[in-house]
Amino acid sequence: MSESTTDFVALAAPNEAHQKLQPFEGTFKAEVKMWMGPGDPHVTTGTMVNSFALGGRFLQQDYQGDAVDGPFPSFAGKGYWGYNTQAEQYEGFWIDTASTMMQTEQGQVNDAGNEWTMTGSMTCPATGDHMHKRSVIKLIDNDHHSMETFFTGADGQEMKAMEIQYVRA
């Protein structure tokens, strides 16, 4: 093999950064709190099934919300989360039944290997304005993790929009 081929093969291989995602593999019950404005959050539950795809390169996420009254009665979502060895960053992709947009995020894990901060941007569904998104994913232990999502609007103010607590089923 040539040196350039060897470099390409090395970049394509999963590494220790991918292994940090292993505690997320499995089936988790979720409690979701969403703030769509001032006041108490809208609370729902569901199940997240995470499995590795493409030789351990990506964590495939399949979410099914429990049937509930409210704005998203049969919510479902899918995503992928992985580590880009060339860009040296974690990257995520998410789609769901609450919109038609494809959301992407990029970020890093802290030195302890238990907290990821992911950032991205999107169009605000309510106003059409551009807004920034920040998600913080915390690995509590092999059976518990959480995710908080914050949005920063045109006014520069960050607000918490969602919190999810996951418990291994």
Summary of the structure (lengths in Angstrom):
residues: 169
radius of gyration: 17.1
end to end distance: 45.5
largest distance: 61.4
contacts: 447
relative contact order: 0.16
helix: 10%
strand: 56%
